């Protein structure tokens, strides 16, 4: 078959990808929120000194 893998391995890979995509989206949203909070905290800490 394609790239030396049987059809059922492609099915397994496809299922794993379909399951992991929502987790990746959720992680990216969480990560962006965390980065924005870090920037906000830094501005509050160092903004008064200027």
PDB file of N, CA, C and O in Angstrom:
ATOM      1  N   UNK A   1       0.833  -1.195   0.000  1.00  0.00           N
ATOM      2  CA  UNK A   1       0.000   0.000   0.000  1.00  0.00           C
ATOM      3  C   UNK A   1       0.878   1.260   0.000  1.00  0.00           C
ATOM      4  O   UNK A   1       2.084   1.195  -0.240  1.00  0.00           O
ATOM      5  N   UNK A   2       0.261   2.370   0.267  1.00  0.00           N
ATOM      6  CA  UNK A   2       0.917   3.679   0.217  1.00  0.00           C
ATOM      7  C   UNK A   2       1.997   3.803   1.290  1.00  0.00           C
ATOM      8  O   UNK A   2       1.721   3.620   2.475  1.00  0.00           O
ATOM      9  N   UNK A   3       3.213   4.112   0.877  1.00  0.00           N
ATOM     10  CA  UNK A   3       4.388   4.254   1.760  1.00  0.00           C
ATOM     11  C   UNK A   3       4.656   2.999   2.592  1.00  0.00           C
ATOM     12  O   UNK A   3       5.231   3.083   3.677  1.00  0.00           O
ATOM     13  N   UNK A   4       4.251   1.870   2.096  1.00  0.00           N
ATOM     14  CA  UNK A   4       4.547   0.610   2.777  1.00  0.00           C
ATOM     15  C   UNK A   4       3.667   0.300   3.970  1.00  0.00           C
ATOM     16  O   UNK A   4       3.911  -0.688   4.663  1.00  0.00           O
ATOM     17  N   UNK A   5       2.652   1.111   4.236  1.00  0.00           N
ATOM     18  CA  UNK A   5       1.756   0.852   5.362  1.00  0.00           C
ATOM     19  C   UNK A   5       0.439   0.264   4.860  1.00  0.00           C
ATOM     20  O   UNK A   5      -0.051   0.614   3.786  1.00  0.00           O
ATOM     21  N   UNK A   6      -0.103  -0.612   5.643  1.00  0.00           N
ATOM     22  CA  UNK A   6      -1.407  -1.190   5.309  1.00  0.00           C
ATOM     23  C   UNK A   6      -2.503  -0.149   5.528  1.00  0.00           C
ATOM     24  O   UNK A   6      -2.291   0.856   6.206  1.00  0.00           O
ATOM     25  N   UNK A   7      -3.670  -0.400   4.950  1.00  0.00           N
ATOM     26  CA  UNK A   7      -4.761   0.579   5.020  1.00  0.00           C
ATOM     27  C   UNK A   7      -5.206   0.857   6.445  1.00  0.00           C
ATOM     28  O   UNK A   7      -5.594   1.980   6.766  1.00  0.00           O
ATOM     29  N   UNK A   8      -5.153  -0.161   7.309  1.00  0.00           N
ATOM     30  CA  UNK A   8      -5.655   0.042   8.670  1.00  0.00           C
ATOM     31  C   UNK A   8      -4.731   0.945   9.486  1.00  0.00           C
ATOM     32  O   UNK A   8      -5.178   1.603  10.426  1.00  0.00           O
ATOM     33  N   UNK A   9      -3.452   0.978   9.131  1.00  0.00           N
ATOM     34  CA  UNK A   9      -2.541   1.908   9.828  1.00  0.00           C
ATOM     35  C   UNK A   9      -2.871   3.350   9.466  1.00  0.00           C
ATOM     36  O   UNK A   9      -2.786   4.242  10.310  1.00  0.00           O
ATOM     37  N   UNK A  10      -3.248   3.578   8.206  1.00  0.00           N
ATOM     38  CA  UNK A  10      -3.675   4.922   7.811  1.00  0.00           C
ATOM     39  C   UNK A  10      -4.950   5.312   8.542  1.00  0.00           C
ATOM     40  O   UNK A  10      -5.125   6.472   8.914  1.00  0.00           O
ATOM     41  N   UNK A  11      -5.846   4.343   8.751  1.00  0.00           N
ATOM     42  CA  UNK A  11      -7.072   4.596   9.503  1.00  0.00           C
ATOM     43  C   UNK A  11      -6.739   4.965  10.949  1.00  0.00           C
ATOM     44  O   UNK A  11      -7.328   5.893  11.503  1.00  0.00           O
ATOM     45  N   UNK A  12      -5.812   4.252  11.552  1.00  0.00           N
ATOM     46  CA  UNK A  12      -5.393   4.553  12.932  1.00  0.00           C
ATOM     47  C   UNK A  12      -4.790   5.947  13.010  1.00  0.00           C
ATOM     48  O   UNK A  12      -5.120   6.716  13.914  1.00  0.00           O
ATOM     49  N   UNK A  13      -3.903   6.283  12.064  1.00  0.00           N
ATOM     50  CA  UNK A  13      -3.273   7.613  12.039  1.00  0.00           C
ATOM     51  C   UNK A  13      -4.338   8.695  11.882  1.00  0.00           C
ATOM     52  O   UNK A  13      -4.290   9.716  12.568  1.00  0.00           O
ATOM     53  N   UNK A  14      -5.284   8.479  10.998  1.00  0.00           N
ATOM     54  CA  UNK A  14      -6.350   9.451  10.764  1.00  0.00           C
ATOM     55  C   UNK A  14      -7.187   9.671  12.026  1.00  0.00           C
ATOM     56  O   UNK A  14      -7.513  10.808  12.365  1.00  0.00           O
ATOM     57  N   UNK A  15      -7.527   8.601  12.708  1.00  0.00           N
ATOM     58  CA  UNK A  15      -8.311   8.714  13.945  1.00  0.00           C
ATOM     59  C   UNK A  15      -7.524   9.484  15.003  1.00  0.00           C
ATOM     60  O   UNK A  15      -8.087  10.340  15.686  1.00  0.00           O
ATOM     61  N   UNK A  16      -6.251   9.195  15.146  1.00  0.00           N
ATOM     62  CA  UNK A  16      -5.416   9.906  16.128  1.00  0.00           C
ATOM     63  C   UNK A  16      -5.355  11.396  15.803  1.00  0.00           C
ATOM     64  O   UNK A  16      -5.456  12.232  16.701  1.00  0.00           O
ATOM     65  N   UNK A  17      -5.192  11.728  14.533  1.00  0.00           N
ATOM     66  CA  UNK A  17      -5.177  13.142  14.142  1.00  0.00           C
ATOM     67  C   UNK A  17      -6.501  13.828  14.444  1.00  0.00           C
ATOM     68  O   UNK A  17      -6.521  14.951  14.948  1.00  0.00           O
ATOM     69  N   UNK A  18      -7.602  13.159  14.139  1.00  0.00           N
ATOM     70  CA  UNK A  18      -8.917  13.752  14.374  1.00  0.00           C
ATOM     71  C   UNK A  18      -9.162  13.981  15.863  1.00  0.00           C
ATOM     72  O   UNK A  18      -9.816  14.951  16.243  1.00  0.00           O
ATOM     73  N   UNK A  19      -8.644  13.097  16.698  1.00  0.00           N
ATOM     74  CA  UNK A  19      -8.809  13.255  18.145  1.00  0.00           C
ATOM     75  C   UNK A  19      -7.886  14.362  18.674  1.00  0.00           C
ATOM     76  O   UNK A  19      -8.267  15.106  19.578  1.00  0.00           O
ATOM     77  N   UNK A  20      -6.683  14.470  18.116  1.00  0.00           N
ATOM     78  CA  UNK A  20      -5.703  15.408  18.666  1.00  0.00           C
ATOM     79  C   UNK A  20      -5.933  16.854  18.247  1.00  0.00           C
ATOM     80  O   UNK A  20      -5.505  17.767  18.954  1.00  0.00           O
ATOM     81  N   UNK A  21      -6.599  17.089  17.116  1.00  0.00           N
ATOM     82  CA  UNK A  21      -6.784  18.465  16.633  1.00  0.00           C
ATOM     83  C   UNK A  21      -7.561  19.338  17.630  1.00  0.00           C
ATOM     84  O   UNK A  21      -7.115  20.453  17.902  1.00  0.00           O
ATOM     85  N   UNK A  22      -8.690  18.898  18.185  1.00  0.00           N
ATOM     86  CA  UNK A  22      -9.373  19.753  19.177  1.00  0.00           C
ATOM     87  C   UNK A  22      -8.515  20.052  20.406  1.00  0.00           C
ATOM     88  O   UNK A  22      -8.581  21.155  20.950  1.00  0.00           O
ATOM     89  N   UNK A  23      -7.705  19.075  20.851  1.00  0.00           N
ATOM     90  CA  UNK A  23      -6.820  19.313  21.980  1.00  0.00           C
ATOM     91  C   UNK A  23      -5.762  20.351  21.632  1.00  0.00           C
ATOM     92  O   UNK A  23      -5.410  21.190  22.461  1.00  0.00           O
ATOM     93  N   UNK A  24      -5.253  20.294  20.398  1.00  0.00           N
ATOM     94  CA  UNK A  24      -4.259  21.268  19.965  1.00  0.00           C
ATOM     95  C   UNK A  24      -4.858  22.668  19.926  1.00  0.00           C
ATOM     96  O   UNK A  24      -4.223  23.631  20.357  1.00  0.00           O
ATOM     97  N   UNK A  25      -6.081  22.784  19.410  1.00  0.00           N
ATOM     98  CA  UNK A  25      -6.745  24.092  19.353  1.00  0.00           C
ATOM     99  C   UNK A  25      -6.949  24.633  20.768  1.00  0.00           C
ATOM    100  O   UNK A  25      -6.693  25.809  21.031  1.00  0.00           O
ATOM    101  N   UNK A  26      -7.408  23.777  21.671  1.00  0.00           N
ATOM    102  CA  UNK A  26      -7.632  24.201  23.056  1.00  0.00           C
ATOM    103  C   UNK A  26      -6.319  24.632  23.696  1.00  0.00           C
ATOM    104  O   UNK A  26      -6.286  25.634  24.411  1.00  0.00           O
ATOM    105  N   UNK A  27      -5.235  23.893  23.453  1.00  0.00           N
ATOM    106  CA  UNK A  27      -3.933  24.237  24.011  1.00  0.00           C
ATOM    107  C   UNK A  27      -3.438  25.570  23.466  1.00  0.00           C
ATOM    108  O   UNK A  27      -2.897  26.383  24.216  1.00  0.00           O
ATOM    109  N   UNK A  28      -3.620  25.803  22.151  1.00  0.00           N
ATOM    110  CA  UNK A  28      -3.167  27.064  21.561  1.00  0.00           C
ATOM    111  C   UNK A  28      -3.929  28.246  22.143  1.00  0.00           C
ATOM    112  O   UNK A  28      -3.329  29.287  22.413  1.00  0.00           O
ATOM    113  N   UNK A  29      -5.247  28.110  22.344  1.00  0.00           N
ATOM    114  CA  UNK A  29      -6.028  29.185  22.960  1.00  0.00           C
ATOM    115  C   UNK A  29      -5.534  29.457  24.377  1.00  0.00           C
ATOM    116  O   UNK A  29      -5.374  30.613  24.768  1.00  0.00           O
ATOM    117  N   UNK A  30      -5.292  28.393  25.148  1.00  0.00           N
ATOM    118  CA  UNK A  30      -4.802  28.541  26.522  1.00  0.00           C
ATOM    119  C   UNK A  30      -3.437  29.209  26.526  1.00  0.00           C
ATOM    120  O   UNK A  30      -3.172  30.089  27.345  1.00  0.00           O
ATOM    121  N   UNK A  31      -2.562  28.786  25.600  1.00  0.00           N
ATOM    122  CA  UNK A  31      -1.201  29.326  25.543  1.00  0.00           C
ATOM    123  C   UNK A  31      -1.223  30.819  25.198  1.00  0.00           C
ATOM    124  O   UNK A  31      -0.495  31.598  25.813  1.00  0.00           O
ATOM    125  N   UNK A  32      -2.046  31.230  24.225  1.00  0.00           N
ATOM    126  CA  UNK A  32      -2.147  32.636  23.859  1.00  0.00           C
ATOM    127  C   UNK A  32      -2.663  33.462  25.032  1.00  0.00           C
ATOM    128  O   UNK A  32      -2.166  34.558  25.288  1.00  0.00           O
ATOM    129  N   UNK A  33      -3.654  32.941  25.741  1.00  0.00           N
ATOM    130  CA  UNK A  33      -4.192  33.644  26.905  1.00  0.00           C
ATOM    131  C   UNK A  33      -3.111  33.805  27.971  1.00  0.00           C
ATOM    132  O   UNK A  33      -2.987  34.865  28.585  1.00  0.00           O
ATOM    133  N   UNK A  34      -2.335  32.754  28.185  1.00  0.00           N
ATOM    134  CA  UNK A  34      -1.262  32.790  29.184  1.00  0.00           C
ATOM    135  C   UNK A  34      -0.194  33.810  28.805  1.00  0.00           C
ATOM    136  O   UNK A  34       0.287  34.554  29.660  1.00  0.00           O
ATOM    137  N   UNK A  35       0.180  33.850  27.519  1.00  0.00           N
ATOM    138  CA  UNK A  35       1.190  34.809  27.062  1.00  0.00           C
ATOM    139  C   UNK A  35       0.685  36.240  27.237  1.00  0.00           C
ATOM    140  O   UNK A  35       1.452  37.111  27.646  1.00  0.00           O
ATOM    141  N   UNK A  36      -0.588  36.500  26.935  1.00  0.00           N
ATOM    142  CA  UNK A  36      -1.151  37.844  27.102  1.00  0.00           C
ATOM    143  C   UNK A  36      -1.168  38.240  28.572  1.00  0.00           C
ATOM    144  O   UNK A  36      -0.902  39.395  28.905  1.00  0.00           O
ATOM    145  N   UNK A  37      -1.480  37.288  29.462  1.00  0.00           N
ATOM    146  CA  UNK A  37      -1.465  37.594  30.891  1.00  0.00           C
ATOM    147  C   UNK A  37      -0.051  37.911  31.356  1.00  0.00           C
ATOM    148  O   UNK A  37       0.132  38.801  32.186  1.00  0.00           O
ATOM    149  N   UNK A  38       0.954  37.203  30.843  1.00  0.00           N
ATOM    150  CA  UNK A  38       2.342  37.498  31.203  1.00  0.00           C
ATOM    151  C   UNK A  38       2.717  38.910  30.761  1.00  0.00           C
ATOM    152  O   UNK A  38       3.323  39.657  31.530  1.00  0.00           O
ATOM    153  N   UNK A  39       2.366  39.283  29.534  1.00  0.00           N
ATOM    154  CA  UNK A  39       2.666  40.626  29.041  1.00  0.00           C
ATOM    155  C   UNK A  39       1.974  41.670  29.905  1.00  0.00           C
ATOM    156  O   UNK A  39       2.562  42.696  30.246  1.00  0.00           O
ATOM    157  N   UNK A  40       0.726  41.401  30.255  1.00  0.00           N
ATOM    158  CA  UNK A  40      -0.046  42.336  31.072  1.00  0.00           C
ATOM    159  C   UNK A  40       0.598  42.499  32.448  1.00  0.00           C
ATOM    160  O   UNK A  40       0.706  43.615  32.955  1.00  0.00           O
ATOM    161  N   UNK A  41       1.024  41.393  33.049  1.00  0.00           N
ATOM    162  CA  UNK A  41       1.671  41.448  34.359  1.00  0.00           C
ATOM    163  C   UNK A  41       2.978  42.220  34.292  1.00  0.00           C
ATOM    164  O   UNK A  41       3.287  42.989  35.202  1.00  0.00           O
ATOM    165  N   UNK A  42       3.749  42.029  33.231  1.00  0.00           N
ATOM    166  CA  UNK A  42       5.012  42.760  33.096  1.00  0.00           C
ATOM    167  C   UNK A  42       4.758  44.255  32.963  1.00  0.00           C
ATOM    168  O   UNK A  42       5.490  45.058  33.542  1.00  0.00           O
ATOM    169  N   UNK A  43       3.737  44.641  32.215  1.00  0.00           N
ATOM    170  CA  UNK A  43       3.416  46.052  32.058  1.00  0.00           C
ATOM    171  C   UNK A  43       3.027  46.665  33.395  1.00  0.00           C
ATOM    172  O   UNK A  43       3.417  47.791  33.705  1.00  0.00           O
ATOM    173  N   UNK A  44       2.256  45.922  34.186  1.00  0.00           N
ATOM    174  CA  UNK A  44       1.854  46.446  35.477  1.00  0.00           C
ATOM    175  C   UNK A  44       3.031  46.573  36.431  1.00  0.00           C
ATOM    176  O   UNK A  44       3.113  47.531  37.199  1.00  0.00           O
ATOM    177  N   UNK A  45       3.942  45.607  36.380  1.00  0.00           N
ATOM    178  CA  UNK A  45       5.097  45.655  37.289  1.00  0.00           C
ATOM    179  C   UNK A  45       6.029  46.800  36.937  1.00  0.00           C
ATOM    180  O   UNK A  45       6.443  47.563  37.810  1.00  0.00           O
ATOM    181  N   UNK A  46       6.362  46.919  35.653  1.00  0.00           N
ATOM    182  CA  UNK A  46       7.405  47.867  35.259  1.00  0.00           C
ATOM    183  C   UNK A  46       6.852  49.196  34.738  1.00  0.00           C
ATOM    184  O   UNK A  46       7.620  50.136  34.531  1.00  0.00           O
ATOM    185  N   UNK A  47       5.550  49.293  34.524  1.00  0.00           N
ATOM    186  CA  UNK A  47       4.977  50.518  33.981  1.00  0.00           C
ATOM    187  C   UNK A  47       5.059  51.696  34.940  1.00  0.00           C
ATOM    188  O   UNK A  47       5.135  52.842  34.495  1.00  0.00           O
ATOM    189  N   UNK A  48       5.044  51.442  36.251  1.00  0.00           N
ATOM    190  CA  UNK A  48       5.074  52.531  37.228  1.00  0.00           C
ATOM    191  C   UNK A  48       6.446  53.175  37.344  1.00  0.00           C
ATOM    192  O   UNK A  48       6.559  54.329  37.758  1.00  0.00           O
ATOM    193  N   UNK A  49       7.489  52.436  36.980  1.00  0.00           N
ATOM    194  CA  UNK A  49       8.857  52.932  37.157  1.00  0.00           C
ATOM    195  C   UNK A  49       9.236  53.973  36.105  1.00  0.00           C
ATOM    196  O   UNK A  49      10.138  54.779  36.329  1.00  0.00           O
ATOM    197  N   UNK A  50       8.564  53.960  34.978  1.00  0.00           N
ATOM    198  CA  UNK A  50       8.980  54.837  33.871  1.00  0.00           C
ATOM    199  C   UNK A  50       8.510  56.267  34.063  1.00  0.00           C
ATOM    200  O   UNK A  50       8.780  57.124  33.221  1.00  0.00           O
TER     201      UNK A  50
END
